[in-house]
Amino acid sequence: MLVLCDRVVEAVCGWAGITRPDAFVREHLIPWWAYMRIRYVVSNAAFMLFWATQPELAQATDVGWERLNGVHRAAGADRAP
């Protein structure tokens, strides 16, 4: 798998006109990965904080999902074709 990823990075560098794969990884991939990871952690924390401070909404959402699942099961959509 690592060799495959290395080949993909080399191919992308060729397409982008970048001569050194290590520079591409350092300047483009790592910042993008770090940004996406931080964004995920922050949005997850915000989501959990919101639901922790709004228990009545969380309960209403649970009831809503139960109803949707009931409709889903009643229609037979929970069975595989």
Sequence and secondary structure as in RCSB ss.txt:
>XXXX:A:sequence
MLVLCDRVVEAVCGWAGITRPDAFVREHLIPWWAYMRIRYVVSNAAFMLFWATQPELAQATDVGWERLNGVHRAA
GADRAP
>XXXX:A:secstr
 HHHHHHHHHHHHHHHT S HHHHIIIIIHHHHHHHHHHHHHHHHHHHHHHHH HHHHHHHHHHHHHHHHHHHHT
TTTS  
